[in-house]
Amino acid sequence: MGKQLHVISSGKQSVKQFVSIVEKIHPYVNFIHFRERQWTAQEHLKAIATLQEKGVPSDKIIINDRVDIAFVTKVAGVQLTHHSLDVAIVRKHFPLLKIGRSVQTKDDAQTAELAGAHWLIHGHIFPTDSKKGITPRGLSSLEKIVENSNVPVIAIGGITPERVNKVIQTGAQGIAVLSGILLADDPEKAAMQYRQALNTGG
């Protein structure tokens, strides 16, 4: 599928709403990230089991922070942040999981890569409602991370289909999208537009 499209849950939808959208959009995306701090372990398990029943491949599912859930459900992997377990610890104890790490600086990126991260997510690149009042890091910051990384770098934050080309020109291997797909009026159409932009711009 060329450049990667990661879709990250919005924290604003029920398990049922989230599952019904993912069922439609998964053919166009590489990874679906569960970033649901309010969901219980049981809610995670229910959502994953339902998606699996509906034919969404387990190797497209990434769990944010919850290594335990990723391990027991045998999904693709985890996305870690600065408050999560260290990449090296997860790599040592859960060698089958793919590991993404959210990074803010070049030093963050180098540390995560050396510890064994499989990809890095960097942002926010453009202004976004989820980070109101916080100055975006911009394309130059993304370019710096890409230049100093040997693993794929995924850009996040305010990325519209029209901005995809600029992002990919930095050398980024893909993008991560939240509300641009999951909260769109037509999520499937939005996912198709992002995929098309990645295919042509990347």
C-alpha positions as CSV (number, residue, x, y, z in Angstrom):
1,M,0.0,0.0,0.0
2,G,3.0,2.4,-0.3
3,K,3.1,5.1,2.3
4,Q,1.5,4.3,5.6
5,L,-1.9,5.5,6.8
6,H,-2.4,5.2,10.6
7,V,-5.9,6.0,12.0
8,I,-6.0,6.8,15.7
9,S,-9.2,6.6,17.7
10,S,-10.6,9.9,18.8
11,G,-11.7,9.2,22.4
12,K,-15.1,10.6,21.5
13,Q,-16.9,7.5,20.3
14,S,-18.5,4.5,21.8
15,V,-17.1,1.0,21.2
16,K,-20.0,0.4,18.8
17,Q,-19.5,3.6,16.8
18,F,-15.7,3.0,16.6
19,V,-16.1,-0.6,15.4
20,S,-18.7,0.3,12.8
21,I,-16.4,2.9,11.2
22,V,-13.3,0.8,11.4
23,E,-15.1,-2.1,9.6
24,K,-15.7,0.3,6.6
25,I,-12.3,2.0,6.5
26,H,-9.8,-0.7,7.2
27,P,-9.2,-1.7,3.5
28,Y,-7.6,1.8,3.0
29,V,-5.4,2.0,6.1
30,N,-2.3,0.2,7.4
31,F,-2.9,0.5,11.1
32,I,-5.8,1.3,13.5
33,H,-4.7,2.7,16.8
34,F,-6.8,2.3,19.9
35,R,-6.1,5.4,22.0
36,E,-8.9,5.1,24.5
37,R,-7.8,6.1,28.0
38,Q,-11.3,5.8,29.3
39,W,-12.0,2.3,28.1
40,T,-11.7,-0.6,30.4
41,A,-9.6,-3.6,29.5
42,Q,-12.9,-5.4,28.9
43,E,-14.1,-2.7,26.4
44,H,-10.8,-3.0,24.5
45,L,-11.2,-6.8,24.4
46,K,-14.8,-6.5,23.2
47,A,-13.9,-4.0,20.4
48,I,-10.9,-6.1,19.2
49,A,-13.0,-9.3,19.2
50,T,-15.8,-7.7,17.3
51,L,-13.4,-6.2,14.7
52,Q,-11.8,-9.6,14.3
53,E,-15.2,-11.2,13.7
54,K,-15.9,-8.6,11.0
55,G,-12.8,-9.5,9.1
56,V,-10.5,-6.7,10.3
57,P,-7.0,-8.3,10.3
58,S,-5.3,-8.4,13.8
59,D,-2.1,-7.3,12.2
60,K,-3.6,-3.9,11.5
61,I,-4.5,-3.2,15.2
62,I,-2.2,-1.2,17.5
63,I,-3.0,-0.6,21.2
64,N,-1.9,2.7,22.7
65,D,0.1,2.2,26.0
66,R,-1.6,-1.1,27.1
67,V,1.0,-3.7,26.4
68,D,-1.0,-6.3,28.3
69,I,-4.0,-5.9,26.0
70,A,-1.9,-6.0,22.9
71,F,-0.2,-9.2,24.1
72,V,-3.2,-11.2,25.2
73,T,-5.2,-10.3,22.0
74,K,-2.2,-11.1,19.7
75,V,-2.7,-7.9,17.7
76,A,0.1,-6.2,15.8
77,G,1.6,-4.1,18.5
78,V,1.7,-1.1,20.8
79,Q,2.2,2.7,20.5
80,L,4.2,4.0,23.4
81,T,4.5,7.6,24.7
82,H,6.8,9.3,27.3
83,H,4.7,8.0,30.2
84,S,4.5,4.4,28.9
85,L,6.9,1.5,29.6
86,D,10.3,2.0,27.9
87,V,10.7,0.6,24.4
88,A,13.6,-1.6,25.5
89,I,11.5,-3.2,28.3
90,V,8.7,-4.0,25.9
91,R,11.1,-5.3,23.2
92,K,12.7,-7.6,25.8
93,H,9.6,-9.1,27.3
94,F,7.2,-9.0,24.3
95,P,9.5,-9.6,21.3
96,L,6.6,-10.4,19.0
97,L,4.9,-7.0,19.3
98,K,5.6,-4.2,16.9
99,I,6.5,-1.1,18.8
100,G,5.7,2.5,17.8
101,R,7.0,5.4,19.9
102,S,5.6,9.0,19.9
103,V,8.6,11.4,19.9
104,Q,8.9,15.2,20.2
105,T,12.6,15.8,19.6
106,K,15.6,14.4,17.6
107,D,17.0,13.0,20.9
108,D,13.7,11.3,21.7
109,A,13.8,9.8,18.2
110,Q,17.3,8.5,18.5
111,T,16.7,7.0,22.0
112,A,13.6,5.2,20.8
113,E,15.2,3.9,17.7
114,L,18.3,2.6,19.6
115,A,15.9,0.9,22.1
116,G,14.2,-1.0,19.2
117,A,11.2,1.0,18.1
118,H,9.8,-0.1,14.8
119,W,8.4,3.3,13.8
120,L,8.2,6.8,15.3
121,I,5.2,9.2,15.3
122,H,6.1,12.9,15.4
123,G,3.8,16.0,15.7
124,H,1.8,17.9,15.8
125,I,2.8,19.2,12.4
126,F,0.0,21.7,11.6
127,P,-2.5,23.5,13.9
128,T,-5.2,21.1,15.1
129,D,-8.2,21.4,17.4
130,S,-6.9,18.6,19.6
131,K,-3.9,20.8,20.5
132,K,-5.5,24.3,20.6
133,G,-3.2,27.1,21.6
134,I,-0.1,25.0,21.2
135,T,2.3,26.0,18.5
136,P,2.7,23.3,15.9
137,R,6.2,21.8,15.4
138,G,6.0,22.2,11.6
139,L,7.5,20.5,8.6
140,S,11.0,21.6,9.4
141,S,10.9,19.7,12.7
142,L,9.5,16.6,10.9
143,E,12.3,16.8,8.3
144,K,14.9,16.9,11.1
145,I,13.5,13.8,12.7
146,V,13.3,12.0,9.3
147,E,16.9,12.9,8.5
148,N,18.2,11.4,11.7
149,S,16.1,8.3,11.8
150,N,16.6,4.9,10.2
151,V,13.1,3.7,11.0
152,P,9.8,5.0,9.4
153,V,8.6,8.3,10.7
154,I,4.9,9.0,10.7
155,A,3.6,12.5,10.9
156,I,0.6,13.6,12.9
157,G,-1.5,16.7,13.6
158,G,-3.7,18.7,11.4
159,I,-2.9,16.8,8.2
160,T,-5.6,17.1,5.5
161,P,-5.5,15.3,2.2
162,E,-4.4,18.5,0.6
163,R,-1.3,18.7,2.9
164,V,-0.2,15.1,2.5
165,N,2.1,15.8,-0.4
166,K,4.1,18.4,1.6
167,V,4.4,15.9,4.5
168,I,5.6,13.1,2.3
169,Q,8.2,15.4,0.6
170,T,10.0,15.6,4.0
171,G,10.8,11.9,3.7
172,A,8.1,10.8,6.2
173,Q,6.9,7.3,5.6
174,G,3.2,8.1,6.3
175,I,0.7,10.0,8.3
176,A,-1.6,9.5,11.3
177,V,-5.1,10.9,11.3
178,L,-7.7,11.2,14.1
179,S,-10.8,13.4,13.5
180,G,-10.0,13.8,9.8
181,I,-11.4,10.3,9.2
182,L,-13.2,9.1,12.3
183,L,-15.2,12.3,12.9
184,A,-15.8,13.0,9.2
185,D,-19.3,13.1,7.8
186,D,-18.4,10.2,5.6
187,P,-15.4,8.3,7.2
188,E,-15.0,5.8,4.3
189,K,-14.9,8.6,1.7
190,A,-12.3,10.5,3.9
191,A,-10.2,7.4,4.3
192,M,-10.2,6.9,0.5
193,Q,-9.2,10.5,-0.1
194,Y,-6.2,10.2,2.3
195,R,-5.2,6.9,0.7
196,Q,-5.4,8.4,-2.8
197,A,-3.3,11.4,-1.6
198,L,-0.7,9.1,-0.2
199,N,-0.6,7.0,-3.3
200,T,-0.2,10.0,-5.6
201,G,1.8,12.3,-3.4
202,G,4.0,9.7,-1.9
